[in-house]
């Protein structure tokens, strides 16, 4: 890993940690809207678009954007699963089930689309 790649990795790490810390803080304060808002800010995707473009050009950006659209329906099912299952399976059960739903649906969709 070159020095430049290491610097970029460190920047990603810091920004990701900041986003998680802020979302967790707001979530712990019972401010669900702001926790979700911070967690879904396009800051991470914005930086990924920029760094993908710098390292791989337009093709890398387009591939990333298409990938985002493929995983979005699975992510929505993940959130809906947690909302539906948390009172039935408890927090950890709902989380595990939601992640499984996300992974299975997204990988199935990827296979159907031939990606």
Backbone as JSON Lines, residues from 0, in Angstrom:
{"i":0,"aa":"X","n":[0.86,-1.17,0.0],"ca":[0.0,0.0,0.0],"c":[0.91,1.24,0.0]}
{"i":1,"aa":"X","n":[0.65,2.12,-0.95],"ca":[1.47,3.32,-1.04],"c":[1.09,4.3,0.06]}
{"i":2,"aa":"X","n":[1.91,5.31,0.25],"ca":[1.64,6.33,1.26],"c":[0.34,7.07,0.95]}
{"i":3,"aa":"X","n":[0.1,7.36,-0.33],"ca":[-1.13,8.06,-0.71],"c":[-2.35,7.19,-0.41]}
{"i":4,"aa":"X","n":[-2.28,5.9,-0.73],"ca":[-3.39,4.99,-0.44],"c":[-3.63,4.89,1.06]}
{"i":5,"aa":"X","n":[-2.56,4.9,1.82],"ca":[-2.68,4.84,3.28],"c":[-3.36,6.1,3.82]}
{"i":6,"aa":"X","n":[-3.01,7.26,3.27],"ca":[-3.64,8.51,3.68],"c":[-5.13,8.51,3.36]}
{"i":7,"aa":"X","n":[-5.48,8.05,2.16],"ca":[-6.88,7.98,1.76],"c":[-7.65,7.02,2.65]}
{"i":8,"aa":"X","n":[-7.04,5.88,2.95],"ca":[-7.66,4.91,3.85],"c":[-7.91,5.53,5.21]}
{"i":9,"aa":"X","n":[-6.95,6.26,5.73],"ca":[-7.08,6.91,7.04],"c":[-8.2,7.95,7.03]}
{"i":10,"aa":"X","n":[-8.32,8.71,5.96],"ca":[-9.39,9.7,5.84],"c":[-10.75,8.99,5.84]}
{"i":11,"aa":"X","n":[-10.86,7.9,5.09],"ca":[-12.11,7.12,5.06],"c":[-12.44,6.62,6.46]}
{"i":12,"aa":"X","n":[-11.43,6.13,7.15],"ca":[-11.61,5.59,8.5],"c":[-12.13,6.67,9.45]}
{"i":13,"aa":"X","n":[-11.54,7.85,9.4],"ca":[-11.96,8.95,10.28],"c":[-13.38,9.41,9.98]}
{"i":14,"aa":"X","n":[-13.7,9.58,8.71],"ca":[-15.03,10.04,8.34],"c":[-16.08,8.99,8.71]}
{"i":15,"aa":"X","n":[-15.78,7.73,8.42],"ca":[-16.7,6.66,8.78],"c":[-16.93,6.6,10.28]}
{"i":16,"aa":"X","n":[-15.86,6.74,11.05],"ca":[-15.99,6.73,12.51],"c":[-16.8,7.9,13.02]}
{"i":17,"aa":"X","n":[-16.6,9.06,12.42],"ca":[-17.37,10.24,12.81],"c":[-18.85,10.05,12.54]}
{"i":18,"aa":"X","n":[-19.17,9.51,11.38],"ca":[-20.58,9.28,11.03],"c":[-21.21,8.29,12.01]}
{"i":19,"aa":"X","n":[-20.52,7.2,12.3],"ca":[-21.05,6.2,13.23],"c":[-21.2,6.8,14.63]}
{"i":20,"aa":"X","n":[-20.22,7.58,15.07],"ca":[-20.28,8.19,16.39],"c":[-21.46,9.16,16.51]}
{"i":21,"aa":"X","n":[-21.64,10.0,15.5],"ca":[-22.75,10.96,15.54],"c":[-24.1,10.26,15.47]}
{"i":22,"aa":"X","n":[-24.23,9.28,14.59],"ca":[-25.49,8.55,14.48],"c":[-25.8,7.82,15.79]}
{"i":23,"aa":"X","n":[-24.79,7.21,16.39],"ca":[-24.98,6.51,17.66],"c":[-25.35,7.48,18.78]}
{"i":24,"aa":"X","n":[-24.71,8.63,18.79],"ca":[-25.01,9.64,19.8],"c":[-26.47,10.07,19.7]}
{"i":25,"aa":"X","n":[-26.9,10.46,18.49],"ca":[-28.28,10.9,18.32],"c":[-29.26,9.77,18.6]}
{"i":26,"aa":"X","n":[-28.93,8.56,18.18],"ca":[-29.8,7.42,18.45],"c":[-29.94,7.17,19.93]}
{"i":27,"aa":"X","n":[-28.84,7.26,20.67],"ca":[-28.86,7.06,22.11],"c":[-29.63,8.14,22.85]}
{"i":28,"aa":"X","n":[-29.74,9.31,22.24],"ca":[-30.51,10.41,22.83],"c":[-31.99,10.32,22.48]}
{"i":29,"aa":"X","n":[-32.36,9.28,21.74],"ca":[-33.76,9.13,21.34],"c":[-34.15,10.03,20.18]}
{"i":30,"aa":"X","n":[-33.18,10.55,19.48],"ca":[-33.44,11.45,18.35],"c":[-33.26,10.67,17.05]}
{"i":31,"aa":"X","n":[-34.22,9.77,16.81],"ca":[-34.15,8.83,15.69],"c":[-34.01,9.48,14.33]}
{"i":32,"aa":"X","n":[-34.74,10.58,14.13],"ca":[-34.65,11.25,12.83],"c":[-33.22,11.71,12.56]}
{"i":33,"aa":"X","n":[-32.6,12.35,13.54],"ca":[-31.25,12.89,13.33],"c":[-30.22,11.77,13.24]}
{"i":34,"aa":"X","n":[-30.43,10.68,13.98],"ca":[-29.53,9.53,13.85],"c":[-29.59,8.97,12.44]}
{"i":35,"aa":"X","n":[-30.8,8.82,11.91],"ca":[-30.96,8.3,10.55],"c":[-30.43,9.3,9.52]}
{"i":36,"aa":"X","n":[-30.68,10.57,9.76],"ca":[-30.21,11.6,8.83],"c":[-28.69,11.58,8.71]}
{"i":37,"aa":"X","n":[-28.01,11.52,9.84],"ca":[-26.54,11.49,9.83],"c":[-26.04,10.2,9.2]}
{"i":38,"aa":"X","n":[-26.67,9.07,9.56],"ca":[-26.23,7.78,9.04],"c":[-26.39,7.7,7.52]}
{"i":39,"aa":"X","n":[-27.41,8.36,6.99],"ca":[-27.66,8.28,5.56],"c":[-27.21,9.5,4.77]}
{"i":40,"aa":"X","n":[-26.53,10.41,5.43],"ca":[-25.95,11.53,4.67],"c":[-25.11,10.96,3.54]}
{"i":41,"aa":"X","n":[-25.13,11.57,2.42],"ca":[-24.33,11.03,1.32],"c":[-22.84,11.31,1.46]}
{"i":42,"aa":"X","n":[-22.37,11.63,2.66],"ca":[-20.95,11.94,2.82],"c":[-20.05,10.77,2.46]}
{"i":43,"aa":"X","n":[-20.41,9.57,2.89],"ca":[-19.59,8.41,2.59],"c":[-19.67,8.09,1.09]}
{"i":44,"aa":"X","n":[-20.88,8.11,0.53],"ca":[-20.99,7.83,-0.9],"c":[-20.34,8.94,-1.72]}
{"i":45,"aa":"X","n":[-20.46,10.17,-1.25],"ca":[-19.82,11.29,-1.95],"c":[-18.31,11.07,-2.03]}
{"i":46,"aa":"X","n":[-17.72,10.74,-0.89],"ca":[-16.27,10.49,-0.89],"c":[-15.91,9.26,-1.7]}
{"i":47,"aa":"X","n":[-16.76,8.25,-1.66],"ca":[-16.47,7.05,-2.46],"c":[-16.56,7.38,-3.94]}
{"i":48,"aa":"X","n":[-17.53,8.2,-4.34],"ca":[-17.59,8.64,-5.73],"c":[-16.3,9.38,-6.11]}
{"i":49,"aa":"X","n":[-15.88,10.31,-5.27],"ca":[-14.68,11.11,-5.57],"c":[-13.45,10.22,-5.67]}
{"i":50,"aa":"X","n":[-13.22,9.39,-4.65],"ca":[-12.02,8.55,-4.65],"c":[-12.08,7.48,-5.74]}
{"i":51,"aa":"X","n":[-13.27,6.97,-6.05],"ca":[-13.4,6.01,-7.14],"c":[-13.04,6.68,-8.46]}
{"i":52,"aa":"X","n":[-13.52,7.91,-8.62],"ca":[-13.19,8.65,-9.86],"c":[-11.7,8.9,-9.96]}
{"i":53,"aa":"X","n":[-11.09,9.33,-8.86],"ca":[-9.66,9.63,-8.88],"c":[-8.81,8.4,-9.15]}
{"i":54,"aa":"X","n":[-9.26,7.24,-8.66],"ca":[-8.44,6.05,-8.85],"c":[-8.86,5.21,-10.06]}
{"i":55,"aa":"X","n":[-10.12,5.33,-10.5],"ca":[-10.57,4.47,-11.59],"c":[-11.37,5.13,-12.68]}
{"i":56,"aa":"X","n":[-11.6,6.44,-12.55],"ca":[-12.3,7.17,-13.6],"c":[-13.8,6.96,-13.6]}
{"i":57,"aa":"X","n":[-14.4,7.34,-14.71],"ca":[-15.86,7.31,-14.86],"c":[-16.4,5.89,-14.73]}
{"i":58,"aa":"X","n":[-15.71,4.92,-15.28],"ca":[-16.18,3.53,-15.21],"c":[-16.32,3.07,-13.77]}
{"i":59,"aa":"X","n":[-15.36,3.4,-12.93],"ca":[-15.41,3.01,-11.52],"c":[-16.6,3.67,-10.82]}
{"i":60,"aa":"X","n":[-16.87,4.93,-11.13],"ca":[-18.0,5.65,-10.53],"c":[-19.31,5.01,-10.97]}
{"i":61,"aa":"X","n":[-19.44,4.73,-12.25],"ca":[-20.67,4.12,-12.75],"c":[-20.9,2.75,-12.14]}
{"i":62,"aa":"X","n":[-19.85,1.94,-12.0],"ca":[-19.99,0.62,-11.39],"c":[-20.42,0.73,-9.93]}
{"i":63,"aa":"X","n":[-19.86,1.68,-9.21],"ca":[-20.24,1.9,-7.82],"c":[-21.7,2.35,-7.72]}
{"i":64,"aa":"X","n":[-22.1,3.3,-8.57],"ca":[-23.47,3.81,-8.56],"c":[-24.47,2.7,-8.88]}
{"i":65,"aa":"X","n":[-24.16,1.87,-9.86],"ca":[-25.04,0.75,-10.18],"c":[-25.12,-0.23,-9.01]}
{"i":66,"aa":"X","n":[-23.98,-0.47,-8.38],"ca":[-23.97,-1.35,-7.21],"c":[-24.84,-0.81,-6.09]}
{"i":67,"aa":"X","n":[-24.81,0.49,-5.88],"ca":[-25.67,1.1,-4.85],"c":[-27.14,0.85,-5.14]}
{"i":68,"aa":"X","n":[-27.52,0.98,-6.41],"ca":[-28.92,0.76,-6.76],"c":[-29.34,-0.69,-6.58]}
{"i":69,"aa":"X","n":[-28.4,-1.62,-6.76],"ca":[-28.7,-3.04,-6.58],"c":[-28.89,-3.37,-5.1]}
{"i":70,"aa":"X","n":[-28.09,-2.78,-4.21],"ca":[-28.2,-3.11,-2.79],"c":[-29.3,-2.32,-2.08]}
{"i":71,"aa":"X","n":[-29.8,-1.25,-2.68],"ca":[-30.82,-0.43,-2.04],"c":[-32.1,-1.19,-1.68]}
{"i":72,"aa":"X","n":[-32.68,-2.0,-2.59],"ca":[-33.89,-2.73,-2.19],"c":[-33.63,-3.68,-1.01]}
{"i":73,"aa":"X","n":[-32.49,-4.33,-0.99],"ca":[-32.14,-5.21,0.13],"c":[-32.0,-4.44,1.43]}
{"i":74,"aa":"X","n":[-31.45,-3.24,1.35],"ca":[-31.31,-2.4,2.54],"c":[-32.68,-1.99,3.08]}
{"i":75,"aa":"X","n":[-33.59,-1.67,2.18],"ca":[-34.95,-1.31,2.6],"c":[-35.61,-2.5,3.28]}
{"i":76,"aa":"X","n":[-35.46,-3.69,2.72],"ca":[-36.02,-4.89,3.35],"c":[-35.38,-5.15,4.71]}
{"i":77,"aa":"X","n":[-34.1,-4.86,4.83],"ca":[-33.38,-5.01,6.1],"c":[-34.03,-4.13,7.18]}
{"i":78,"aa":"X","n":[-34.27,-2.87,6.85],"ca":[-34.87,-1.95,7.82],"c":[-36.31,-2.37,8.15]}
{"i":79,"aa":"X","n":[-37.08,-2.73,7.15],"ca":[-38.46,-3.17,7.37],"c":[-38.48,-4.43,8.24]}
{"i":80,"aa":"X","n":[-37.53,-5.35,7.99],"ca":[-37.44,-6.58,8.8],"c":[-37.2,-6.25,10.27]}
{"i":81,"aa":"X","n":[-36.31,-5.33,10.54],"ca":[-36.04,-4.96,11.93],"c":[-37.27,-4.33,12.58]}
{"i":82,"aa":"X","n":[-37.94,-3.45,11.86],"ca":[-39.15,-2.83,12.4],"c":[-40.2,-3.89,12.72]}
{"i":83,"aa":"X","n":[-40.38,-4.84,11.83],"ca":[-41.4,-5.87,12.02],"c":[-41.01,-6.9,13.08]}
{"i":84,"aa":"X","n":[-39.73,-7.28,13.13],"ca":[-39.31,-8.4,13.97],"c":[-38.83,-8.04,15.37]}
{"i":85,"aa":"X","n":[-38.52,-6.79,15.63],"ca":[-37.9,-6.44,16.92],"c":[-38.81,-6.79,18.11]}
{"i":86,"aa":"X","n":[-40.11,-6.63,17.95],"ca":[-41.0,-6.97,19.07],"c":[-41.27,-8.47,19.14]}
{"i":87,"aa":"X","n":[-40.93,-9.2,18.09],"ca":[-41.16,-10.64,18.07],"c":[-39.91,-11.43,18.44]}
{"i":88,"aa":"X","n":[-38.75,-10.99,17.97],"ca":[-37.5,-11.73,18.19],"c":[-36.54,-11.04,19.14]}
{"i":89,"aa":"X","n":[-36.86,-9.83,19.57],"ca":[-35.92,-9.05,20.36],"c":[-34.93,-8.34,19.44]}
{"i":90,"aa":"X","n":[-34.13,-7.48,20.04],"ca":[-33.21,-6.65,19.26],"c":[-32.21,-7.47,18.45]}
{"i":91,"aa":"X","n":[-31.49,-8.36,19.12],"ca":[-30.43,-9.11,18.42],"c":[-30.99,-10.09,17.4]}
{"i":92,"aa":"X","n":[-32.12,-10.7,17.7],"ca":[-32.75,-11.6,16.74],"c":[-33.21,-10.87,15.5]}
{"i":93,"aa":"X","n":[-33.81,-9.7,15.71],"ca":[-34.28,-8.9,14.58],"c":[-33.1,-8.4,13.75]}
{"i":94,"aa":"X","n":[-32.03,-8.01,14.42],"ca":[-30.84,-7.54,13.71],"c":[-30.24,-8.66,12.86]}
{"i":95,"aa":"X","n":[-30.1,-9.83,13.45],"ca":[-29.56,-10.97,12.72],"c":[-30.45,-11.35,11.54]}
{"i":96,"aa":"X","n":[-31.75,-11.41,11.78],"ca":[-32.68,-11.75,10.7],"c":[-32.64,-10.69,9.6]}
{"i":97,"aa":"X","n":[-32.59,-9.42,9.99],"ca":[-32.54,-8.35,9.0],"c":[-31.29,-8.41,8.14]}
{"i":98,"aa":"X","n":[-30.15,-8.7,8.76],"ca":[-28.9,-8.83,8.0],"c":[-28.99,-10.02,7.04]}
{"i":99,"aa":"X","n":[-29.57,-11.11,7.5],"ca":[-29.74,-12.29,6.64],"c":[-30.65,-11.97,5.45]}
{"i":100,"aa":"X","n":[-31.75,-11.28,5.72],"ca":[-32.66,-10.87,4.64],"c":[-31.91,-9.99,3.64]}
{"i":101,"aa":"X","n":[-31.15,-9.03,4.15],"ca":[-30.37,-8.14,3.27],"c":[-29.42,-8.94,2.39]}
{"i":102,"aa":"X","n":[-28.65,-9.82,3.0],"ca":[-27.63,-10.57,2.26],"c":[-28.26,-11.5,1.23]}
{"i":103,"aa":"X","n":[-29.27,-12.25,1.65],"ca":[-29.9,-13.22,0.73],"c":[-30.57,-12.49,-0.43]}
{"i":104,"aa":"X","n":[-31.36,-11.47,-0.13],"ca":[-32.07,-10.75,-1.19],"c":[-31.1,-10.06,-2.14]}
{"i":105,"aa":"X","n":[-30.09,-9.4,-1.58],"ca":[-29.15,-8.65,-2.42],"c":[-28.33,-9.58,-3.3]}
{"i":106,"aa":"X","n":[-27.86,-10.69,-2.74],"ca":[-27.08,-11.64,-3.56],"c":[-27.96,-12.3,-4.62]}
{"i":107,"aa":"X","n":[-29.22,-12.57,-4.28],"ca":[-30.17,-13.11,-5.25],"c":[-30.4,-12.11,-6.38]}
{"i":108,"aa":"X","n":[-30.6,-10.85,-6.03],"ca":[-30.8,-9.82,-7.03],"c":[-29.57,-9.65,-7.91]}
{"i":109,"aa":"X","n":[-28.4,-9.71,-7.3],"ca":[-27.14,-9.61,-8.06],"c":[-27.05,-10.74,-9.08]}
{"i":110,"aa":"X","n":[-27.43,-11.94,-8.68],"ca":[-27.37,-13.09,-9.57],"c":[-28.37,-12.93,-10.71]}
{"i":111,"aa":"X","n":[-29.59,-12.49,-10.39],"ca":[-30.62,-12.28,-11.42],"c":[-30.16,-11.25,-12.45]}
{"i":112,"aa":"X","n":[-29.52,-10.19,-11.96],"ca":[-29.09,-9.11,-12.86],"c":[-27.78,-9.44,-13.58]}
{"i":113,"aa":"X","n":[-27.14,-10.53,-13.2],"ca":[-25.91,-10.94,-13.86],"c":[-24.72,-10.05,-13.55]}
{"i":114,"aa":"X","n":[-24.68,-9.55,-12.34],"ca":[-23.59,-8.65,-11.96],"c":[-22.45,-9.43,-11.3]}
